[in-house]
Amino acid sequence: MVSDPEGFLLSTAPLEARAEPILDNAEAESFYAEAIGELLETGIPFLVAGTFAVAAYTGISRLTKDFDIFCKAGDWPRLLSYFKSKDYEVEIEDERWIGKVHRRPIFFDVIFASSNGTTPVSDLWFEHSCQTNVLGHPVRLVGPTELVWSKLFIQNRNRYDGADVAHLILRAHERIDWKRLLQHMEVHWEVLLIHLINFRWIYPSERDRVPSWLMDELLDRLSHQRQLPPPQTRICRGRMFSAADYEIDVREWGFSDIDAEGVSGR
């Protein structure tokens, strides 16, 4: 672990995983181990994320039915093409952010952005990743800062990653680069504030895990925002959490979608 000039601990040091997820069955473990070996064979940079990364940073071992690989957008076609050439079944679930590699019924995800486009995987993710071993292979884990970032918008009816965010702050706060996290969330700082207030409520005795300067900065923004009139453009940013859950807002209630031209006036 190293420090930057500001004294923040960065996530570039080797990490010995404190725990690994509980896999569904031996067949899944064999497939994932084989897949990691194939991924290493490609020479294409990738990161292990999802439940495996959460387990490594928090020590929480829970049942998982999937395996997440992160890569840059320019590399996912190469990865899927490689596995297709090795007679795996591949699927492009959504070209904006995710593909899959199957040996049915088992699969792993190849992810290169978030579903709402706010968290594209970049070189920065690799610069701040952590070395560890997963299923007998040396791999890089998504660093805790980018792992938190990747989970902040996962809030819908069927999946909410707020508990993962809270546990990562609790167990890996010293490895989070809070300034970089704020830079990631600059446009959507209110979402970050929501999670930090949530953490303070969940763990009142651990409130100092979040730097005071960060809370001061976000609350100052909120204070100034409250002195201003509401926006004229009626958009529903809830669609960034869940397009389905907030469909009625744009279909019936007159709100514009986040990526559409807004409707002004009230």
Residue pairs with C-beta under 8 A, 6 or more apart in sequence:
1 9
1 10
1 11
1 12
1 13
1 175
2 9
2 10
2 12
2 13
3 9
3 10
4 10
4 177
6 179
8 177
8 178
8 179
9 174
9 175
10 128
10 175
10 177
11 128
11 129
11 130
11 143
11 144
11 145
11 175
11 176
11 177
12 127
12 128
12 129
12 130
12 143
13 130
14 130
14 131
14 132
15 56
15 57
15 130
15 131
15 132
15 141
16 132
17 52
17 55
17 56
17 132
17 133
17 134
18 55
18 56
18 57
18 58
18 59
19 55
19 56
19 58
19 59
19 60
19 61
20 52
20 55
20 56
20 61
20 134
20 135
21 51
21 52
21 55
21 61
21 62
21 63
21 64
22 61
22 62
22 63
22 64
23 29
23 32
23 63
23 64
24 63
24 64
24 65
27 106
28 65
28 106
29 135
31 103
31 106
31 108
32 67
32 106
32 108
32 135
33 135
33 136
33 137
35 67
35 101
35 108
36 48
36 134
36 135
36 137
36 139
37 137
38 82
38 83
38 86
39 46
39 69
39 79
40 137
40 139
42 78
42 79
42 82
44 71
44 75
44 78
44 79
44 82
45 71
45 72
45 75
45 126
45 140
46 69
46 70
46 71
46 75
46 79
46 139
46 140
47 69
47 70
47 71
47 121
47 125
47 126
47 129
47 139
47 140
47 141
47 142
48 67
48 68
48 69
48 70
48 134
48 139
48 140
48 141
48 142
49 68
49 69
49 70
49 111
49 141
49 142
49 147
49 150
50 64
50 66
50 67
50 68
50 109
51 62
51 64
51 66
51 68
52 64
52 67
52 68
52 134
52 141
53 141
53 142
53 147
54 60
54 147
54 164
54 167
54 168
55 61
55 62
56 130
56 132
56 141
57 141
57 144
57 147
57 168
57 171
57 172
57 175
58 167
58 168
58 170
58 171
58 172
59 171
60 167
66 107
66 108
66 109
67 108
67 109
68 108
68 109
68 111
69 79
69 108
69 109
69 110
69 111
70 111
70 112
70 121
70 125
70 142
70 150
71 79
71 110
71 111
71 112
71 121
72 112
72 121
72 122
72 123
73 112
73 113
73 120
73 121
75 112
76 99
76 110
76 112
79 99
79 101
79 110
80 90
80 92
80 99
80 101
80 110
83 90
83 101
84 90
88 101
88 102
88 103
89 101
89 102
89 103
89 104
90 99
90 100
90 101
90 102
91 99
91 100
91 101
91 102
92 99
93 99
93 100
94 115
96 113
96 115
96 117
97 111
97 112
97 113
97 114
97 115
97 117
98 109
98 110
98 111
98 112
98 115
99 109
99 110
100 107
100 108
100 109
100 110
101 107
101 108
101 110
111 121
112 120
112 121
113 119
113 120
113 121
114 120
114 150
114 153
116 153
116 239
116 240
116 241
116 258
118 153
118 188
118 240
119 146
119 149
119 150
119 153
119 184
124 146
125 142
125 143
125 146
126 140
128 143
128 145
128 146
128 177
128 180
129 140
129 141
129 142
129 143
130 140
130 141
130 143
130 144
131 138
131 139
131 140
131 141
132 138
132 139
132 140
132 141
133 139
134 141
141 147
142 150
143 175
144 168
144 172
144 175
144 176
145 175
145 176
145 177
145 180
145 181
145 184
146 184
147 168
148 165
148 168
148 169
148 176
148 181
149 181
149 184
149 185
151 161
151 164
151 165
151 168
152 161
152 165
152 185
152 188
152 191
152 192
152 195
153 188
153 191
153 240
153 241
154 160
154 161
154 241
155 161
155 162
155 241
155 242
156 241
156 242
156 244
156 245
157 242
157 244
157 245
162 195
162 198
165 195
165 198
165 199
166 195
166 198
166 199
166 202
166 203
168 176
169 176
169 196
169 199
169 209
169 210
170 199
170 203
170 206
170 209
173 209
173 210
178 210
178 211
178 214
181 192
182 189
182 192
182 214
182 217
185 191
185 192
188 240
189 218
189 221
190 222
192 218
193 218
193 219
193 222
196 210
196 214
196 215
196 218
199 206
199 207
199 209
199 210
200 207
200 210
203 209
232 264
232 265
232 266
233 256
233 262
233 263
233 264
234 254
234 255
234 256
234 262
234 263
234 264
234 265
234 266
235 255
235 256
235 257
235 258
235 260
235 262
236 246
236 249
236 250
236 255
236 256
236 257
236 258
237 258
238 245
238 246
238 249
239 246
239 249
239 250
239 257
239 258
240 258
249 255
250 256
250 257
250 260
254 263
255 263
256 262
256 263
